Amino acid sequence: EQLADFNVPGIMPFGQPLFPPLPKRDLGLYFVAGKPIPLPKIADPTPEQLDKYHAQYIQALRDLFDRNKANFGCADATLEIM
């Protein structure tokens, strides 16, 4: 709470010692891309519409993770979305 009073983010940087935002060199960095999610253009979406498309996005993330996790040695991993 005290950090927030001064607009200081309470984060723990990780990565390279001189520039923490960079990933550590001894860890693999992998990238996978899924198929596009078709979304309509809605000028003023309702909360129900937002929930619907957000749920589609989260499900697509879960599917992408589950399809690819074994390729990277993490077959038993579970995706946690908070």
Steps between C-alpha positions, in 0.01 A plus 500: 500500500783742577660447159167568332479834680808609305391336171785248522416157361566216744672257263804276523709533183664188358735421215837650423681671793561829317166509317236287677229517230714282272449126546770288656738350246487150648124469445328416175267759355230346282226652290194338351214665315145381470242555235325838500177534694235664280339786689230737379545875524264616773494874568353474849522139623281381783653330804354171374674543164829580674464189716422286195805609300728501803398139568579412137844661533579319827390168350720561196797568733432179692471298178825650363682422826367144519586430134859618539612432858636151427719642219691696763536228764207609713243232423363500855482880535174682565432850376392733780321819399438742782 
